Amino acid sequence: MKESLKIGLSTSKKIKIDQQRTIGFMGEEGRVYSTPSMVEDIEYTCHEFLQSFMEPGENTVGTHVSVDHIGATLENDTVEITIEITNIEGRAIHLKAEVVDSLEKVGTGIHNRFVVDVDKTFERLKEKSDKVFG
């Protein structure tokens, strides 16, 4: 990872809450931003942000996520996800997230990512695949 990756760096991303990102089990009137979609949106926002700090052949993988979904966001509203790097320990990167819709804060969380060597990761996955599937 590049030396420019520092604690305190942050970014924001706006996402429109389309039907795919909502729950369906409460019917059409109850369509709101789903917790799994919020978790995925936080993870991808963190991943995309960190990519610009990776050296060739590096990537990041998620190692921990904890999200409090504290408010309902209506379908067709927009959320803004703001993330900030809170700690860096070797190849481990710790981030915090805040999710706000057009009216209020609807989520907070933490997400940890780990910098990996892509080729070495593929080698480990191939070894595991060979053991599992023969």
N, CA, C and O atoms as CSV, one atom per row, in Angstrom:
chain,resi,resn,atom,element,x,y,z
A,1,MET,N,N,0.837,-1.179,0.000
A,1,MET,CA,C,0.000,0.000,0.000
A,1,MET,C,C,0.881,1.240,0.000
A,1,MET,O,O,2.013,1.227,0.483
A,2,LYS,N,N,0.342,2.284,-0.542
A,2,LYS,CA,C,1.102,3.522,-0.685
A,2,LYS,C,C,1.208,4.251,0.646
A,2,LYS,O,O,0.341,4.125,1.511
A,3,GLU,N,N,2.283,5.015,0.795
A,3,GLU,CA,C,2.499,5.782,2.025
A,3,GLU,C,C,1.468,6.878,2.208
A,3,GLU,O,O,1.316,7.399,3.313
A,4,SER,N,N,0.754,7.242,1.147
A,4,SER,CA,C,-0.257,8.297,1.239
A,4,SER,C,C,-1.510,7.851,1.999
A,4,SER,O,O,-2.355,8.681,2.333
A,5,LEU,N,N,-1.635,6.559,2.274
A,5,LEU,CA,C,-2.770,6.054,3.057
A,5,LEU,C,C,-2.533,6.430,4.520
A,5,LEU,O,O,-1.573,5.970,5.139
A,6,LYS,N,N,-3.407,7.263,5.062
A,6,LYS,CA,C,-3.218,7.802,6.412
A,6,LYS,C,C,-4.523,7.768,7.208
A,6,LYS,O,O,-5.619,7.808,6.649
A,7,ILE,N,N,-4.370,7.694,8.505
A,7,ILE,CA,C,-5.507,7.824,9.415
A,7,ILE,C,C,-6.136,9.196,9.196
A,7,ILE,O,O,-5.432,10.190,9.019
A,8,GLY,N,N,-7.463,9.241,9.210
A,8,GLY,CA,C,-8.193,10.496,9.059
A,8,GLY,C,C,-8.680,10.774,7.653
A,8,GLY,O,O,-9.545,11.628,7.460
A,9,LEU,N,N,-8.139,10.067,6.658
A,9,LEU,CA,C,-8.626,10.262,5.292
A,9,LEU,C,C,-10.068,9.776,5.214
A,9,LEU,O,O,-10.442,8.793,5.855
A,10,SER,N,N,-10.874,10.482,4.417
A,10,SER,CA,C,-12.282,10.107,4.316
A,10,SER,C,C,-12.810,10.379,2.918
A,10,SER,O,O,-12.186,11.069,2.112
A,11,THR,N,N,-13.971,9.817,2.662
A,11,THR,CA,C,-14.674,10.041,1.405
A,11,THR,C,C,-16.156,9.823,1.641
A,11,THR,O,O,-16.560,9.264,2.661
A,12,SER,N,N,-16.965,10.270,0.687
A,12,SER,CA,C,-18.406,10.059,0.735
A,12,SER,C,C,-18.892,9.587,-0.622
A,12,SER,O,O,-18.295,9.893,-1.654
A,13,LYS,N,N,-19.983,8.839,-0.605
A,13,LYS,CA,C,-20.598,8.347,-1.836
A,13,LYS,C,C,-22.106,8.404,-1.671
A,13,LYS,O,O,-22.640,8.001,-0.637
A,14,LYS,N,N,-22.796,8.908,-2.695
A,14,LYS,CA,C,-24.256,8.951,-2.678
A,14,LYS,C,C,-24.801,7.779,-3.481
A,14,LYS,O,O,-24.301,7.455,-4.559
A,15,ILE,N,N,-25.839,7.151,-2.931
A,15,ILE,CA,C,-26.453,5.987,-3.565
A,15,ILE,C,C,-27.974,6.143,-3.523
A,15,ILE,O,O,-28.550,6.395,-2.464
A,16,LYS,N,N,-28.615,5.990,-4.681
A,16,LYS,CA,C,-30.081,6.008,-4.742
A,16,LYS,C,C,-30.600,4.635,-4.317
A,16,LYS,O,O,-30.098,3.601,-4.758
A,17,ILE,N,N,-31.594,4.648,-3.469
A,17,ILE,CA,C,-32.154,3.400,-2.954
A,17,ILE,C,C,-33.238,2.920,-3.918
A,17,ILE,O,O,-34.401,3.310,-3.825
A,18,ASP,N,N,-32.817,2.066,-4.840
A,18,ASP,CA,C,-33.744,1.478,-5.800
A,18,ASP,C,C,-34.409,0.256,-5.171
A,18,ASP,O,O,-34.066,-0.139,-4.056
A,19,GLN,N,N,-35.355,-0.335,-5.883
A,19,GLN,CA,C,-36.111,-1.463,-5.330
A,19,GLN,C,C,-35.211,-2.636,-4.950
A,19,GLN,O,O,-35.485,-3.334,-3.974
A,20,GLN,N,N,-34.148,-2.855,-5.708
A,20,GLN,CA,C,-33.230,-3.969,-5.425
A,20,GLN,C,C,-32.590,-3.833,-4.044
A,20,GLN,O,O,-32.227,-4.840,-3.437
A,21,ARG,N,N,-32.448,-2.620,-3.544
A,21,ARG,CA,C,-31.813,-2.383,-2.248
A,21,ARG,C,C,-32.814,-2.377,-1.085
A,21,ARG,O,O,-32.443,-2.071,0.048
A,22,THR,N,N,-34.068,-2.709,-1.359
A,22,THR,CA,C,-35.088,-2.641,-0.305
A,22,THR,C,C,-35.557,-4.027,0.119
A,22,THR,O,O,-35.344,-5.026,-0.569
A,23,ILE,N,N,-36.205,-4.046,1.280
A,23,ILE,CA,C,-36.860,-5.275,1.740
A,23,ILE,C,C,-38.178,-5.424,0.997
A,23,ILE,O,O,-38.773,-4.427,0.588
A,24,GLY,N,N,-38.643,-6.655,0.818
A,24,GLY,CA,C,-39.906,-6.890,0.150
A,24,GLY,C,C,-40.910,-7.612,1.022
A,24,GLY,O,O,-42.068,-7.759,0.631
A,25,PHE,N,N,-40.495,-8.066,2.196
A,25,PHE,CA,C,-41.355,-8.929,3.005
A,25,PHE,C,C,-42.479,-8.190,3.724
A,25,PHE,O,O,-43.329,-8.826,4.347
A,26,MET,N,N,-42.501,-6.847,3.650
A,26,MET,CA,C,-43.598,-6.085,4.258
A,26,MET,C,C,-44.528,-5.505,3.198
A,26,MET,O,O,-45.376,-4.665,3.502
A,27,GLY,N,N,-44.368,-5.959,1.944
A,27,GLY,CA,C,-45.202,-5.453,0.870
A,27,GLY,C,C,-44.690,-4.146,0.310
A,27,GLY,O,O,-43.690,-3.603,0.781
A,28,GLU,N,N,-45.376,-3.645,-0.693
A,28,GLU,CA,C,-44.925,-2.437,-1.395
A,28,GLU,C,C,-44.888,-1.207,-0.497
A,28,GLU,O,O,-44.001,-0.365,-0.642
A,29,GLU,N,N,-45.828,-1.090,0.422
A,29,GLU,CA,C,-45.862,0.085,1.304
A,29,GLU,C,C,-44.726,0.089,2.319
A,29,GLU,O,O,-44.402,1.128,2.896
A,30,GLY,N,N,-44.125,-1.073,2.534
A,30,GLY,CA,C,-43.068,-1.184,3.534
A,30,GLY,C,C,-41.676,-1.279,2.945
A,30,GLY,O,O,-40.741,-1.690,3.633
A,31,ARG,N,N,-41.520,-0.905,1.684
A,31,ARG,CA,C,-40.200,-1.009,1.046
A,31,ARG,C,C,-39.257,0.058,1.594
A,31,ARG,O,O,-39.449,1.252,1.367
A,32,VAL,N,N,-38.234,-0.397,2.322
A,32,VAL,CA,C,-37.196,0.479,2.866
A,32,VAL,C,C,-35.841,-0.182,2.631
A,32,VAL,O,O,-35.754,-1.387,2.393
A,33,TYR,N,N,-34.802,0.616,2.701
A,33,TYR,CA,C,-33.413,0.191,2.551
A,33,TYR,C,C,-33.151,-0.998,3.470
A,33,TYR,O,O,-33.392,-0.926,4.675
A,34,SER,N,N,-32.661,-2.078,2.900
A,34,SER,CA,C,-32.411,-3.275,3.701
A,34,SER,C,C,-31.057,-3.207,4.401
A,34,SER,O,O,-30.117,-2.577,3.916
A,35,THR,N,N,-30.984,-3.863,5.541
A,35,THR,CA,C,-29.722,-3.923,6.275
A,35,THR,C,C,-28.625,-4.611,5.468
A,35,THR,O,O,-27.503,-4.104,5.431
A,36,PRO,N,N,-28.903,-5.757,4.812
A,36,PRO,CA,C,-27.841,-6.357,4.000
A,36,PRO,C,C,-27.324,-5.426,2.896
A,36,PRO,O,O,-26.132,-5.425,2.589
A,37,SER,N,N,-28.219,-4.640,2.305
A,37,SER,CA,C,-27.776,-3.691,1.270
A,37,SER,C,C,-26.921,-2.585,1.875
A,37,SER,O,O,-25.943,-2.153,1.265
A,38,MET,N,N,-27.282,-2.124,3.072
A,38,MET,CA,C,-26.475,-1.101,3.733
A,38,MET,C,C,-25.072,-1.634,4.008
A,38,MET,O,O,-24.081,-0.946,3.764
A,39,VAL,N,N,-24.994,-2.855,4.512
A,39,VAL,CA,C,-23.688,-3.468,4.787
A,39,VAL,C,C,-22.879,-3.563,3.491
A,39,VAL,O,O,-21.704,-3.196,3.465
A,40,GLU,N,N,-23.498,-4.049,2.427
A,40,GLU,CA,C,-22.802,-4.172,1.146
A,40,GLU,C,C,-22.354,-2.812,0.620
A,40,GLU,O,O,-21.240,-2.679,0.113
A,41,ASP,N,N,-23.212,-1.807,0.737
A,41,ASP,CA,C,-22.852,-0.472,0.247
A,41,ASP,C,C,-21.691,0.123,1.044
A,41,ASP,O,O,-20.825,0.783,0.471
A,42,ILE,N,N,-21.666,-0.103,2.342
A,42,ILE,CA,C,-20.539,0.359,3.161
A,42,ILE,C,C,-19.262,-0.360,2.726
A,42,ILE,O,O,-18.226,0.275,2.530
A,43,GLU,N,N,-19.339,-1.692,2.575
A,43,GLU,CA,C,-18.149,-2.453,2.203
A,43,GLU,C,C,-17.604,-2.012,0.852
A,43,GLU,O,O,-16.398,-1.806,0.708
A,44,TYR,N,N,-18.477,-1.864,-0.137
A,44,TYR,CA,C,-18.002,-1.466,-1.465
A,44,TYR,C,C,-17.480,-0.033,-1.486
A,44,TYR,O,O,-16.536,0.267,-2.217
A,45,THR,N,N,-18.080,0.859,-0.693
A,45,THR,CA,C,-17.565,2.227,-0.599
A,45,THR,C,C,-16.146,2.217,-0.031
A,45,THR,O,O,-15.269,2.920,-0.533
A,46,CYS,N,N,-15.923,1.426,1.004
A,46,CYS,CA,C,-14.585,1.308,1.598
A,46,CYS,C,C,-13.602,0.707,0.594
A,46,CYS,O,O,-12.500,1.224,0.411
A,47,HIS,N,N,-14.002,-0.375,-0.048
A,47,HIS,CA,C,-13.116,-1.044,-1.018
A,47,HIS,C,C,-12.725,-0.096,-2.142
A,47,HIS,O,O,-11.543,0.033,-2.464
A,48,GLU,N,N,-13.709,0.569,-2.741
A,48,GLU,CA,C,-13.428,1.482,-3.851
A,48,GLU,C,C,-12.488,2.607,-3.417
A,48,GLU,O,O,-11.577,2.974,-4.159
A,49,PHE,N,N,-12.702,3.149,-2.234
A,49,PHE,CA,C,-11.862,4.230,-1.728
A,49,PHE,C,C,-10.413,3.764,-1.557
A,49,PHE,O,O,-9.479,4.468,-1.943
A,50,LEU,N,N,-10.235,2.595,-0.986
A,50,LEU,CA,C,-8.881,2.110,-0.702
A,50,LEU,C,C,-8.111,1.708,-1.953
A,50,LEU,O,O,-6.880,1.690,-1.933
A,51,GLN,N,N,-8.802,1.386,-3.034
A,51,GLN,CA,C,-8.115,0.939,-4.253
A,51,GLN,C,C,-7.079,1.949,-4.743
A,51,GLN,O,O,-6.033,1.554,-5.259
A,52,SER,N,N,-7.347,3.223,-4.592
A,52,SER,CA,C,-6.397,4.234,-5.092
A,52,SER,C,C,-5.116,4.283,-4.261
A,52,SER,O,O,-4.148,4.934,-4.654
A,53,PHE,N,N,-5.104,3.601,-3.115
A,53,PHE,CA,C,-3.923,3.574,-2.259
A,53,PHE,C,C,-3.152,2.257,-2.353
A,53,PHE,O,O,-2.161,2.063,-1.648
A,54,MET,N,N,-3.601,1.366,-3.210
A,54,MET,CA,C,-2.950,0.068,-3.355
A,54,MET,C,C,-1.865,0.123,-4.425
A,54,MET,O,O,-1.970,0.847,-5.414
A,55,GLU,N,N,-0.821,-0.664,-4.192
A,55,GLU,CA,C,0.234,-0.843,-5.190
A,55,GLU,C,C,-0.248,-1.876,-6.207
A,55,GLU,O,O,-1.179,-2.630,-5.924
A,56,PRO,N,N,0.374,-1.919,-7.387
A,56,PRO,CA,C,0.002,-2.955,-8.352
A,56,PRO,C,C,0.123,-4.344,-7.714
A,56,PRO,O,O,1.098,-4.636,-7.023
A,57,GLY,N,N,-0.872,-5.185,-7.954
A,57,GLY,CA,C,-0.876,-6.532,-7.398
A,57,GLY,C,C,-1.473,-6.641,-6.014
A,57,GLY,O,O,-1.534,-7.734,-5.451
A,58,GLU,N,N,-1.915,-5.529,-5.454
A,58,GLU,CA,C,-2.548,-5.541,-4.135
A,58,GLU,C,C,-4.044,-5.284,-4.259
A,58,GLU,O,O,-4.511,-4.676,-5.222
A,59,ASN,N,N,-4.774,-5.756,-3.272
A,59,ASN,CA,C,-6.197,-5.472,-3.158
A,59,ASN,C,C,-6.536,-5.563,-1.678
A,59,ASN,O,O,-5.674,-5.903,-0.868
A,60,THR,N,N,-7.773,-5.265,-1.316
A,60,THR,CA,C,-8.183,-5.400,0.073
A,60,THR,C,C,-9.370,-6.345,0.163
A,60,THR,O,O,-10.199,-6.422,-0.743
A,61,VAL,N,N,-9.430,-7.056,1.272
A,61,VAL,CA,C,-10.563,-7.937,1.556
A,61,VAL,C,C,-11.138,-7.560,2.919
A,61,VAL,O,O,-10.417,-7.129,3.819
A,62,GLY,N,N,-12.441,-7.730,3.048
A,62,GLY,CA,C,-13.090,-7.431,4.312
A,62,GLY,C,C,-12.799,-8.501,5.345
A,62,GLY,O,O,-12.778,-9.692,5.033
A,63,THR,N,N,-12.573,-8.065,6.590
A,63,THR,CA,C,-12.315,-9.005,7.680
A,63,THR,C,C,-13.297,-8.844,8.839
A,63,THR,O,O,-13.410,-9.736,9.680
A,64,HIS,N,N,-14.000,-7.728,8.891
A,64,HIS,CA,C,-14.971,-7.509,9.963
A,64,HIS,C,C,-15.926,-6.403,9.528
A,64,HIS,O,O,-15.533,-5.444,8.863
A,65,VAL,N,N,-17.183,-6.559,9.917
A,65,VAL,CA,C,-18.170,-5.500,9.704
A,65,VAL,C,C,-19.159,-5.525,10.866
A,65,VAL,O,O,-19.593,-6.586,11.315
A,66,SER,N,N,-19.502,-4.338,11.334
A,66,SER,CA,C,-20.503,-4.193,12.385
A,66,SER,C,C,-21.307,-2.940,12.061
A,66,SER,O,O,-20.767,-1.834,12.026
A,67,VAL,N,N,-22.607,-3.125,11.826
A,67,VAL,CA,C,-23.445,-1.998,11.402
A,67,VAL,C,C,-24.678,-1.918,12.292
A,67,VAL,O,O,-25.328,-2.925,12.570
A,68,ASP,N,N,-24.983,-0.709,12.728
A,68,ASP,CA,C,-26.239,-0.428,13.411
A,68,ASP,C,C,-27.140,0.298,12.417
A,68,ASP,O,O,-26.840,1.415,11.996
A,69,HIS,N,N,-28.240,-0.342,12.049
A,69,HIS,CA,C,-29.216,0.239,11.126
A,69,HIS,C,C,-30.273,0.891,11.996
A,69,HIS,O,O,-31.124,0.208,12.565
A,70,ILE,N,N,-30.222,2.228,12.100
A,70,ILE,CA,C,-30.994,2.926,13.131
A,70,ILE,C,C,-32.188,3.715,12.604
A,70,ILE,O,O,-32.912,4.335,13.382
A,71,GLY,N,N,-32.398,3.699,11.286
A,71,GLY,CA,C,-33.542,4.424,10.736
A,71,GLY,C,C,-33.926,3.868,9.381
A,71,GLY,O,O,-33.112,3.247,8.698
A,72,ALA,N,N,-35.184,4.097,8.994
A,72,ALA,CA,C,-35.696,3.596,7.718
A,72,ALA,C,C,-35.489,4.633,6.616
A,72,ALA,O,O,-35.782,5.816,6.793
A,73,THR,N,N,-34.980,4.167,5.479
A,73,THR,CA,C,-34.838,5.010,4.295
A,73,THR,C,C,-35.795,4.494,3.236
A,73,THR,O,O,-35.781,3.311,2.894
A,74,LEU,N,N,-36.618,5.382,2.726
A,74,LEU,CA,C,-37.629,5.009,1.745
A,74,LEU,C,C,-37.018,4.683,0.389
A,74,LEU,O,O,-35.982,5.227,0.008
A,75,GLU,N,N,-37.686,3.781,-0.333
A,75,GLU,CA,C,-37.306,3.497,-1.713
A,75,GLU,C,C,-37.353,4.812,-2.498
A,75,GLU,O,O,-38.260,5.623,-2.309
A,76,ASN,N,N,-36.389,5.010,-3.361
A,76,ASN,CA,C,-36.212,6.192,-4.215
A,76,ASN,C,C,-35.584,7.384,-3.502
A,76,ASN,O,O,-35.337,8.408,-4.140
A,77,ASP,N,N,-35.319,7.285,-2.211
A,77,ASP,CA,C,-34.541,8.320,-1.524
A,77,ASP,C,C,-33.064,8.050,-1.827
A,77,ASP,O,O,-32.733,7.054,-2.470
A,78,THR,N,N,-32.201,8.913,-1.377
A,78,THR,CA,C,-30.762,8.770,-1.568
A,78,THR,C,C,-30.084,8.773,-0.215
A,78,THR,O,O,-30.458,9.536,0.676
A,79,VAL,N,N,-29.072,7.906,-0.063
A,79,VAL,CA,C,-28.247,7.938,1.139
A,79,VAL,C,C,-26.853,8.424,0.765
A,79,VAL,O,O,-26.391,8.245,-0.362
A,80,GLU,N,N,-26.206,9.036,1.732
A,80,GLU,CA,C,-24.798,9.397,1.581
A,80,GLU,C,C,-24.024,8.605,2.618
A,80,GLU,O,O,-24.281,8.699,3.818
A,81,ILE,N,N,-23.059,7.812,2.126
A,81,ILE,CA,C,-22.210,7.015,2.998
A,81,ILE,C,C,-20.882,7.740,3.123
A,81,ILE,O,O,-20.204,7.999,2.128
A,82,THR,N,N,-20.519,8.064,4.357
A,82,THR,CA,C,-19.241,8.708,4.624
A,82,THR,C,C,-18.387,7.731,5.414
A,82,THR,O,O,-18.821,7.194,6.434
A,83,ILE,N,N,-17.172,7.507,4.937
A,83,ILE,CA,C,-16.258,6.611,5.630
A,83,ILE,C,C,-14.991,7.369,5.977
A,83,ILE,O,O,-14.622,8.334,5.307
A,84,GLU,N,N,-14.331,6.918,7.035
A,84,GLU,CA,C,-13.075,7.535,7.476
A,84,GLU,C,C,-12.151,6.452,8.008
A,84,GLU,O,O,-12.583,5.543,8.717
A,85,ILE,N,N,-10.891,6.560,7.660
A,85,ILE,CA,C,-9.889,5.631,8.178
A,85,ILE,C,C,-9.591,6.019,9.626
A,85,ILE,O,O,-9.212,7.156,9.907
A,86,THR,N,N,-9.766,5.067,10.535
A,86,THR,CA,C,-9.560,5.351,11.954
A,86,THR,C,C,-8.275,4.755,12.505
A,86,THR,O,O,-7.761,5.221,13.522
A,87,ASN,N,N,-7.749,3.723,11.838
A,87,ASN,CA,C,-6.511,3.107,12.316
A,87,ASN,C,C,-5.908,2.266,11.202
A,87,ASN,O,O,-6.620,1.718,10.361
A,88,ILE,N,N,-4.596,2.176,11.212
A,88,ILE,CA,C,-3.861,1.312,10.288
A,88,ILE,C,C,-2.846,0.551,11.123
A,88,ILE,O,O,-2.007,1.151,11.794
A,89,GLU,N,N,-2.929,-0.784,11.079
A,89,GLU,CA,C,-1.999,-1.644,11.813
A,89,GLU,C,C,-1.383,-2.609,10.817
A,89,GLU,O,O,-1.976,-3.642,10.505
A,90,GLY,N,N,-0.208,-2.286,10.320
A,90,GLY,CA,C,0.398,-3.119,9.292
A,90,GLY,C,C,-0.465,-3.111,8.048
A,90,GLY,O,O,-0.670,-2.064,7.434
A,91,ARG,N,N,-0.977,-4.292,7.670
A,91,ARG,CA,C,-1.851,-4.398,6.503
A,91,ARG,C,C,-3.334,-4.313,6.862
A,91,ARG,O,O,-4.185,-4.385,5.975
A,92,ALA,N,N,-3.650,-4.164,8.120
A,92,ALA,CA,C,-5.039,-4.053,8.575
A,92,ALA,C,C,-5.465,-2.587,8.588
A,92,ALA,O,O,-4.773,-1.731,9.139
A,93,ILE,N,N,-6.600,-2.317,7.980
A,93,ILE,CA,C,-7.128,-0.958,7.889
A,93,ILE,C,C,-8.499,-0.944,8.549
A,93,ILE,O,O,-9.362,-1.757,8.218
A,94,HIS,N,N,-8.698,-0.014,9.485
A,94,HIS,CA,C,-9.953,0.100,10.224
A,94,HIS,C,C,-10.650,1.386,9.780
A,94,HIS,O,O,-10.038,2.452,9.714
A,95,LEU,N,N,-11.944,1.261,9.476
A,95,LEU,CA,C,-12.716,2.407,9.004
A,95,LEU,C,C,-14.014,2.523,9.794
A,95,LEU,O,O,-14.535,1.530,10.303
A,96,LYS,N,N,-14.527,3.746,9.891
A,96,LYS,CA,C,-15.855,3.941,10.459
A,96,LYS,C,C,-16.744,4.491,9.346
A,96,LYS,O,O,-16.274,5.133,8.407
A,97,ALA,N,N,-18.037,4.221,9.481
A,97,ALA,CA,C,-18.992,4.635,8.457
A,97,ALA,C,C,-20.189,5.312,9.098
A,97,ALA,O,O,-20.585,5.001,10.221
A,98,GLU,N,N,-20.752,6.251,8.343
A,98,GLU,CA,C,-22.005,6.890,8.728
A,98,GLU,C,C,-22.881,6.947,7.482
A,98,GLU,O,O,-22.408,7.289,6.398
A,99,VAL,N,N,-24.157,6.610,7.642
A,99,VAL,CA,C,-25.100,6.603,6.527
A,99,VAL,C,C,-26.231,7.568,6.870
A,99,VAL,O,O,-26.878,7.449,7.911
A,100,VAL,N,N,-26.455,8.532,5.964
A,100,VAL,CA,C,-27.461,9.567,6.181
A,100,VAL,C,C,-28.372,9.617,4.956
A,100,VAL,O,O,-27.892,9.644,3.823
A,101,ASP,N,N,-29.706,9.629,5.186
A,101,ASP,CA,C,-30.616,9.812,4.055
A,101,ASP,C,C,-30.983,11.292,3.960
A,101,ASP,O,O,-30.317,12.130,4.569
A,102,SER,N,N,-32.022,11.624,3.214
A,102,SER,CA,C,-32.340,13.042,3.005
A,102,SER,C,C,-32.843,13.735,4.270
A,102,SER,O,O,-32.932,14.962,4.303
A,103,LEU,N,N,-33.173,12.965,5.314
A,103,LEU,CA,C,-33.692,13.572,6.540
A,103,LEU,C,C,-32.855,13.325,7.784
A,103,LEU,O,O,-32.806,14.173,8.675
A,104,GLU,N,N,-32.189,12.163,7.858
A,104,GLU,CA,C,-31.578,11.806,9.142
A,104,GLU,C,C,-30.473,10.762,8.975
A,104,GLU,O,O,-30.313,10.149,7.920
A,105,LYS,N,N,-29.720,10.588,10.065
A,105,LYS,CA,C,-28.745,9.502,10.108
A,105,LYS,C,C,-29.514,8.196,10.242
A,105,LYS,O,O,-30.391,8.066,11.096
A,106,VAL,N,N,-29.175,7.213,9.378
A,106,VAL,CA,C,-29.889,5.935,9.392
A,106,VAL,C,C,-28.977,4.753,9.673
A,106,VAL,O,O,-29.454,3.631,9.843
A,107,GLY,N,N,-27.654,4.991,9.724
A,107,GLY,CA,C,-26.752,3.891,10.002
A,107,GLY,C,C,-25.384,4.364,10.441
A,107,GLY,O,O,-24.917,5.431,10.044
A,108,THR,N,N,-24.748,3.549,11.270
A,108,THR,CA,C,-23.360,3.763,11.667
A,108,THR,C,C,-22.687,2.404,11.687
A,108,THR,O,O,-23.345,1.373,11.832
A,109,GLY,N,N,-21.382,2.411,11.540
A,109,GLY,CA,C,-20.710,1.126,11.591
A,109,GLY,C,C,-19.206,1.237,11.544
A,109,GLY,O,O,-18.627,2.314,11.405
A,110,ILE,N,N,-18.600,0.068,11.666
A,110,ILE,CA,C,-17.159,-0.059,11.492
A,110,ILE,C,C,-16.912,-1.179,10.491
A,110,ILE,O,O,-17.681,-2.136,10.395
A,111,HIS,N,N,-15.835,-1.034,9.761
A,111,HIS,CA,C,-15.476,-2.049,8.774
A,111,HIS,C,C,-13.959,-2.147,8.752
A,111,HIS,O,O,-13.263,-1.135,8.668
A,112,ASN,N,N,-13.455,-3.366,8.827
A,112,ASN,CA,C,-12.015,-3.603,8.762
A,112,ASN,C,C,-11.698,-4.319,7.461
A,112,ASN,O,O,-12.433,-5.204,7.025
A,113,ARG,N,N,-10.584,-3.919,6.847
A,113,ARG,CA,C,-10.126,-4.533,5.608
A,113,ARG,C,C,-8.657,-4.879,5.770
A,113,ARG,O,O,-7.955,-4.299,6.598
A,114,PHE,N,N,-8.200,-5.835,4.966
A,114,PHE,CA,C,-6.821,-6.299,5.037
A,114,PHE,C,C,-6.231,-6.267,3.636
A,114,PHE,O,O,-6.857,-6.722,2.679
A,115,VAL,N,N,-5.027,-5.727,3.523
A,115,VAL,CA,C,-4.343,-5.648,2.233
A,115,VAL,C,C,-3.723,-7.003,1.919
A,115,VAL,O,O,-2.971,-7.559,2.720
A,116,VAL,N,N,-4.052,-7.526,0.732
A,116,VAL,CA,C,-3.533,-8.819,0.314
A,116,VAL,C,C,-2.771,-8.691,-0.994
A,116,VAL,O,O,-3.010,-7.785,-1.793
A,117,ASP,N,N,-1.850,-9.623,-1.190
A,117,ASP,CA,C,-1.175,-9.800,-2.469
A,117,ASP,C,C,-2.090,-10.686,-3.302
A,117,ASP,O,O,-2.369,-11.823,-2.920
A,118,VAL,N,N,-2.555,-10.179,-4.431
A,118,VAL,CA,C,-3.545,-10.893,-5.232
A,118,VAL,C,C,-3.023,-12.250,-5.695
A,118,VAL,O,O,-3.736,-13.247,-5.586
A,119,ASP,N,N,-1.801,-12.309,-6.208
A,119,ASP,CA,C,-1.259,-13.585,-6.699
A,119,ASP,C,C,-1.158,-14.620,-5.584
A,119,ASP,O,O,-1.509,-15.782,-5.785
A,120,LYS,N,N,-0.680,-14.206,-4.407
A,120,LYS,CA,C,-0.584,-15.137,-3.280
A,120,LYS,C,C,-1.973,-15.596,-2.831
A,120,LYS,O,O,-2.156,-16.754,-2.456
A,121,THR,N,N,-2.932,-14.702,-2.870
A,121,THR,CA,C,-4.298,-15.066,-2.503
A,121,THR,C,C,-4.853,-16.103,-3.475
A,121,THR,O,O,-5.478,-17.078,-3.058
A,122,PHE,N,N,-4.625,-15.891,-4.767
A,122,PHE,CA,C,-5.094,-16.859,-5.762
A,122,PHE,C,C,-4.425,-18.219,-5.566
A,122,PHE,O,O,-5.062,-19.256,-5.751
A,123,GLU,N,N,-3.137,-18.220,-5.191
A,123,GLU,CA,C,-2.438,-19.486,-4.926
A,123,GLU,C,C,-3.092,-20.224,-3.756
A,123,GLU,O,O,-3.330,-21.429,-3.838
A,124,ARG,N,N,-3.383,-19.503,-2.665
A,124,ARG,CA,C,-4.022,-20.120,-1.501
A,124,ARG,C,C,-5.413,-20.647,-1.849
A,124,ARG,O,O,-5.809,-21.720,-1.392
A,125,LEU,N,N,-6.144,-19.896,-2.652
A,125,LEU,CA,C,-7.479,-20.343,-3.056
A,125,LEU,C,C,-7.403,-21.587,-3.931
A,125,LEU,O,O,-8.244,-22.478,-3.815
A,126,LYS,N,N,-6.406,-21.655,-4.802
A,126,LYS,CA,C,-6.232,-22.833,-5.667
A,126,LYS,C,C,-5.900,-24.053,-4.814
A,126,LYS,O,O,-6.451,-25.133,-5.030
A,127,GLU,N,N,-4.993,-23.884,-3.836
A,127,GLU,CA,C,-4.649,-24.984,-2.938
A,127,GLU,C,C,-5.887,-25.468,-2.175
A,127,GLU,O,O,-6.096,-26.672,-2.027
A,128,LYS,N,N,-6.688,-24.546,-1.703
A,128,LYS,CA,C,-7.885,-24.936,-0.962
A,128,LYS,C,C,-8.882,-25.630,-1.898
A,128,LYS,O,O,-9.497,-26.626,-1.516
A,129,SER,N,N,-9.041,-25.122,-3.089
A,129,SER,CA,C,-9.931,-25.733,-4.065
A,129,SER,C,C,-9.503,-27.167,-4.386
A,129,SER,O,O,-10.337,-28.067,-4.482
A,130,ASP,N,N,-8.200,-27.365,-4.549
A,130,ASP,CA,C,-7.684,-28.700,-4.832
A,130,ASP,C,C,-8.001,-29.665,-3.685
A,130,ASP,O,O,-8.320,-30.828,-3.932
A,131,LYS,N,N,-7.917,-29.201,-2.446
A,131,LYS,CA,C,-8.208,-30.043,-1.283
A,131,LYS,C,C,-9.700,-30.341,-1.167
A,131,LYS,O,O,-10.094,-31.455,-0.819
A,132,VAL,N,N,-10.523,-29.341,-1.460
A,132,VAL,CA,C,-11.963,-29.493,-1.290
A,132,VAL,C,C,-12.592,-30.277,-2.441
A,132,VAL,O,O,-13.413,-31.168,-2.227
A,133,PHE,N,N,-12.189,-29.927,-3.669
A,133,PHE,CA,C,-12.852,-30.491,-4.842
A,133,PHE,C,C,-12.022,-31.528,-5.593
A,133,PHE,O,O,-12.492,-32.139,-6.553
A,134,GLY,N,N,-10.781,-31.717,-5.144
A,134,GLY,CA,C,-9.934,-32.730,-5.752
A,134,GLY,C,C,-9.282,-32.298,-6.962
A,134,GLY,O,O,-8.537,-33.067,-7.570
